[in-house]
Amino acid sequence: MKKVTQNQINILNHTFYDAANRFYCGDSEDMQILVKLGLMESAGRKSFVPDEYFTITALGIEFLGE
């Protein structure tokens, strides 16, 4: 697996431990890398927020050691 940066690990940690329903709002280059690695996936958009939501995958949870 490609090396994951500390910022990407922070996104995974925030999504798993702190985000409501494990949804992370907002796209970025780091998010797209996490999606390509299979650690996060798109959860679509919500009508009340224009940004895309993402959620952690089973592989992402395993990566965190959970």
Buried (B, 14 or more C-beta within 10 A) or exposed (E): EEEBEEEBBEBBEEBBEEBEEBBBBEBEEBBEBBBEBEBBEEBEEEEEEEEBBBBBBEEBBEBBEE
